[in-house]
Amino acid sequence: MKKNVLGVILCRSNSSRLKDKLKLRIEKKDTFSIFVDRLKKCKQINKLVISTTMNKEDDCFKMFAIKNNMPYYRGSEKNVWHRFSSSIKSLNQKFDIVVRCNADNPLIMPTIIDEDIINFKKKNYDFFSPFYKNQIPFGYALTIFKSKNILEIYKKNLSKKYREHIDNYFIENLERFKVLDKYNPKYFCPNLFLTLDTKFDYNRIKFYYKKIKNIGFKKQPEKLISIFKNLQ
């Protein structure tokens, strides 16, 4: 049976470590546009929604959504869980699976995300996080949930820890959920970090982006790992 998959793009401008990091440019594009362009290459994701805050500085994400004919939702900056869940509900459409798409990972790998979603569907998992038992490059993959679990937990009065960091609730309640924690061994490289949090990260991501931008998406994951290992 075909299962509908929604990608919720979490994005905001107010970053304490690297201000306006999603607006930083790599060659002729900002990092947010690079992220969305790569996410759109995921064949297993049926629909995308932009999920941002009510802050004035995040009007740019609303305008991006309108310009690109994408749905969007604006909500709490701190209560990420509420914003994430409300973004799903705002579409008034049934989705079996939801992918949490953190926009500060501009070098996500579409083929790996598709592979994860296929495995998630086959074994009817509840939760998958690349940050749990991290084995592959940090920033290659995204967290996957069963939509019904997200919407059920939405009704609970969650602590601040869970409201800000969605994965933690599942990781700390593993006995309640069927968790996918298997990785393709050819992508094993836990020391490669590609999340954009600091100026150092930005320079590193620029370097790797230029190295792989003209390579097909299927070959990019292994090629980038190879480049990283040759630099060690």
C-alpha positions in Angstrom: 0.0 0.0 0.0 1.3 3.4 -0.9 2.0 5.6 2.1 2.0 9.4 1.9 5.1 11.1 3.1 5.3 14.7 4.3 8.5 16.7 4.7 8.3 19.5 7.3 11.0 22.0 6.7 11.9 23.6 10.1 13.6 27.0 9.6 14.3 30.2 11.5 16.7 33.1 11.3 17.5 33.5 15.1 20.5 31.3 15.6 22.7 32.2 18.6 25.9 30.6 17.2 25.7 31.8 13.6 23.2 34.5 12.9 21.1 34.3 9.7 22.9 31.0 8.8 20.2 30.0 6.3 20.8 33.2 4.4 24.5 32.7 4.0 25.5 32.2 0.3 27.5 29.4 -1.3 28.4 30.6 -4.7 25.1 32.0 -6.1 22.6 30.4 -3.7 21.8 30.8 -0.1 22.1 27.7 2.1 18.3 27.5 2.6 17.7 27.3 -1.2 20.4 24.7 -1.5 18.7 22.6 1.2 15.3 22.8 -0.4 16.6 22.1 -3.9 18.3 18.9 -2.6 15.2 17.9 -0.5 13.0 18.2 -3.6 15.2 15.4 -5.2 13.8 12.9 -2.6 11.5 10.7 -4.6 9.9 9.2 -1.5 8.6 12.5 -0.2 5.2 13.4 -1.6 4.7 16.9 -0.2 6.7 19.7 1.6 5.6 22.3 4.0 7.7 25.2 5.4 7.5 25.5 9.1 8.9 28.8 10.6 8.2 31.2 13.4 6.2 34.4 13.8 9.3 36.5 14.1 9.6 39.4 11.7 13.0 38.2 10.5 11.4 35.0 9.4 9.1 36.7 6.9 11.7 35.7 4.3 10.6 32.0 4.7 7.0 32.9 4.1 7.9 34.8 1.0 10.1 31.9 -0.2 7.1 29.6 0.2 4.7 31.9 -1.7 7.3 32.4 -4.5 7.8 28.7 -4.8 4.1 27.8 -4.5 4.7 25.8 -1.2 2.4 25.6 1.8 3.8 27.2 5.0 2.9 27.4 8.7 4.1 30.0 11.3 4.2 29.2 15.0 6.3 29.2 18.2 10.0 29.6 18.0 10.8 27.7 21.2 8.1 25.1 21.1 9.4 23.2 18.1 7.2 20.2 18.8 4.0 22.3 18.7 5.1 24.1 15.5 6.1 20.8 13.9 2.8 19.1 14.8 0.7 22.1 13.8 2.4 22.3 10.4 1.2 18.7 9.8 -2.3 19.5 11.0 -2.5 22.7 9.0 -2.6 20.9 5.7 -5.8 19.0 6.5 -4.5 16.0 4.7 -3.6 12.5 5.9 0.1 11.6 5.9 1.3 8.2 7.2 4.9 9.3 7.6 6.5 12.6 8.4 10.1 13.6 7.9 11.6 16.3 10.1 13.7 18.4 7.7 16.1 20.6 9.6 17.2 23.3 7.1 20.6 23.7 8.7 21.8 20.6 6.8 22.4 22.0 3.3 24.2 18.8 2.1 21.5 16.3 2.9 21.7 13.2 0.6 18.4 12.6 -1.3 19.3 9.0 -2.2 20.1 8.1 1.5 16.8 9.8 2.7 14.9 7.8 0.1 16.6 4.6 1.2 15.7 5.3 4.9 12.0 6.0 4.0 11.8 2.8 2.0 13.2 0.7 4.9 10.9 2.6 7.3 7.9 1.6 5.3 8.8 -2.0 4.7 9.2 -2.9 8.4 6.5 -0.5 9.7 8.8 1.4 12.0 7.7 4.2 14.4 10.9 6.3 14.5 14.2 6.7 12.8 16.9 9.3 13.7 20.4 9.5 12.2 21.4 11.1 15.5 20.6 7.9 17.5 23.6 5.5 17.4 25.2 8.0 15.0 27.2 6.1 12.4 26.9 8.1 9.1 28.0 11.7 8.4 26.1 14.1 10.6 23.9 16.0 8.1 23.4 13.3 5.5 20.0 12.0 6.7 16.8 13.2 8.4 14.6 12.0 11.2 11.5 10.0 10.3 8.3 9.5 12.3 4.9 7.8 12.0 2.5 10.7 11.7 0.0 9.1 14.1 2.6 9.0 16.9 3.4 12.7 16.4 -0.2 13.7 16.6 -1.0 11.6 19.6 2.0 12.9 21.6 1.0 16.5 20.5 -1.9 16.2 23.0 0.5 15.7 25.9 1.9 18.4 28.2 5.6 17.9 27.3 8.6 19.2 29.2 10.8 21.9 27.7 13.4 19.4 26.8 11.0 17.5 24.5 9.4 20.7 23.1 12.7 22.0 21.8 14.2 18.6 20.8 11.7 16.4 19.2 13.9 13.2 18.9 14.5 13.1 22.6 11.0 11.9 23.5 11.3 8.9 21.2 15.0 8.1 22.1 14.1 8.1 25.9 11.0 6.0 25.4 12.4 3.3 23.1 10.4 0.5 24.8 7.2 2.1 23.4 8.4 2.5 19.8 9.7 0.3 17.0 13.0 2.0 16.1 15.0 1.8 12.9 18.6 1.9 13.8 20.3 0.1 10.9 22.6 1.9 8.5 24.2 1.0 5.2 27.9 0.2 6.2 29.3 1.9 3.1 28.2 5.2 4.6 29.9 4.6 7.9 31.8 7.9 8.8 30.6 9.2 12.2 33.3 11.9 12.4 32.2 13.9 9.4 30.0 16.8 10.5 27.9 18.8 7.9 25.4 20.6 10.1 25.6 24.4 9.8 26.1 25.9 13.3 29.3 27.9 13.2 31.5 29.9 10.8 33.9 26.9 10.7 31.0 24.7 9.6 30.1 27.2 6.9 33.6 27.2 5.4 33.7 23.4 5.6 30.3 23.0 3.9 31.3 25.5 1.1 34.5 23.4 0.5 32.6 20.1 0.2 29.7 21.6 -1.8 32.2 22.8 -4.5 33.7 19.3 -4.6 30.5 17.4 -5.2 28.1 19.9 -6.9 28.8 18.5 -10.4 28.6 14.8 -9.4 25.4 12.8 -9.6 23.4 12.5 -6.4 23.8 8.7 -6.2 27.6 9.1 -6.2 27.8 12.1 -3.8 27.6 10.3 -0.4 30.5 8.0 -1.0 32.5 10.7 -2.9 32.2 13.1 0.0 33.2 10.5 2.5 36.2 9.6 0.4 37.3 13.3 0.2 37.0 13.6 4.0 39.0 10.5 4.7 41.8 11.6 2.3 42.1 14.9 4.2 42.7 13.1 7.5 
